[in-house]
Amino acid sequence: MARASDPERRLLAIYTGGTIGMRSEGGELVPGPGLATVLRRLPMFHDEHYAQACQLPEDTLALPPASPYQRVIYTVLEWQPLLDSSDMTMAEWVQIAQTIERHHEQYHGFVVIHGTDTMAFAASTLSFVLENLQKPVILTGAQVPIHALWNDGRENLLGALLMAGQYLIPEVCLFFQNQLFRGNRATKVDSRRFAAFCSPNLPPLATVGADITINWGLVRKVRRKAPLVVHSCVERDVGVLRLYPGIPASLVRAFLQPPLKGVVLETFGSGNGPTKPELLQELRAAVGRGLLILNCTHCLQGAVTSDYASGTALAGAGLLSAFDMTSEAALAKLAYVLGQPGLSLDDRKQLLAQDLRGEMTLPATERRVSLRGTSLGCQVAQFLSLSENQELGAVRDALLPSLACAAAHAGDLEVLRALADVGSDLDMEDFSGQTPLHAAARGGHARVVSMLLQRDADVNARDRDGLSPLLLATRGRHPEVIKLLRAAGACLSVQELEDVGTELCRLASRGDAEGLQAWWHAGADLRQPGYDGRHALHVAESTGNLELLELLRQFLAKASPAPQAP
Ligand code: ASP
């Protein structure tokens, strides 16, 4: 059994293939066996003198001493067959995880020597399938084989062995060119330069120069009592679809067909996509069949947000935000979450919304409700309610509105009920002036909206920007919520309806019946003219969209202009 106090740090180096050990055959690089033999001959990788003095077993190598008190010794386990990582799949990565599980007690840490092409997928998958990891697992490889005179393999492998041997970083990491990245945050960005990887949305966990700097603030904490769990069951029927301007709805439909169960949709900018109704309809239909679709930006850096109507439309179609996850991590997370047996669709969606292994940065509001699925939110509510003294009372008054809004935004009825039970006012505003009703309306959570309305929430509350819950539900195209709010007396204000004519014309020009319907249900007058004096019906006529024309005519026949709030 490997103990933290051992002066000898034992590592298992699992050699799966990749350029690092490749040889040239007929001018082409192919995976090469015998890496341990090569390493044994290189003094930087093996101290023969120490090995003999300590009678190390045949298959064990010893690094020269990195510190007077510690020695890193390691065994190379060569994979059969060795692979170019382009040929690796989830099946191989699960096998690596199982190998780690088998040897978990014997070693202080693990190095996985892997091809660079799919290393970010491998690291992401390993991070999810290895739960409660208490030891380092570090993937590394090279752009140039270790046998070449000028190569990056030696430095990378030595760095990975030293990091795994000397530091307790209980995560799946990727070491390349003097940087240790969280594995599920890394992505390959260069096919030739030695700096092949970057971690666009999280700084490196460690940087190696003359000194080694570990960013301990970022390193995940060990859950000591929880044993390692290896999840061998991952869903293979997952895929990635990258949007491009003008992508036909028919292509999207063809891609989303069964047996596919989960998709990473790579979208533009902050998670935006075409608002073409046929395309949204395909997405909605797929989500309706139970397909899980993660909205992941195809930008290298940045996150999916709800800043744009074109992003909100995707959320309205049922896509889940991947925030700032890489596509590699998003795909691996889908495979892991879908592979978990016995979960309902809602359970899976909840898992996808949580930060499970440090793979994504949740926005502040979501982070507060990552308490979901535990009773912590309820406990916080109860704790705050017990605060008799003045100071704690002030803390309570500051925290409860945000907690309530976060719970409402996540559709968390349990926490809201707990807050109500301890006597909280569910109409309170958070720092941005939004009430829990705003948050629930924006999130499209009809059950929460109806609970809040039953508790007399102010249906026409305005946030700091003058927006009402009804407007947020309309923009998010949540018909059920719109109906509930309208039935409770919600009205769009003059300010909210200011440019509605232009917006309606825009929707008509795109044939967006769903968007127009949302505004109609919200009580907007569909005859409102746009900036050029035409209204939605004129625009629909000019585009020749007969279906939309018919729909608009039906609305207009029924419509008597709705009452407006001041
Ligand atoms: N094609 C190689 C592989 O991924 C590239 C590399 O290792 O860098 O195995």
Boltz pocket constraint, residues with backbone or C-beta under 6 A from the ligand:
constraints:
  - pocket:
      binder: B
      contacts: [[A, 17], [A, 18], [A, 19], [A, 20], [A, 83], [A, 84], [A, 85], [A, 86], [A, 114], [A, 115], [A, 116], [A, 117], [A, 118], [A, 141], [A, 142], [A, 143]]
      max_distance: 6.0
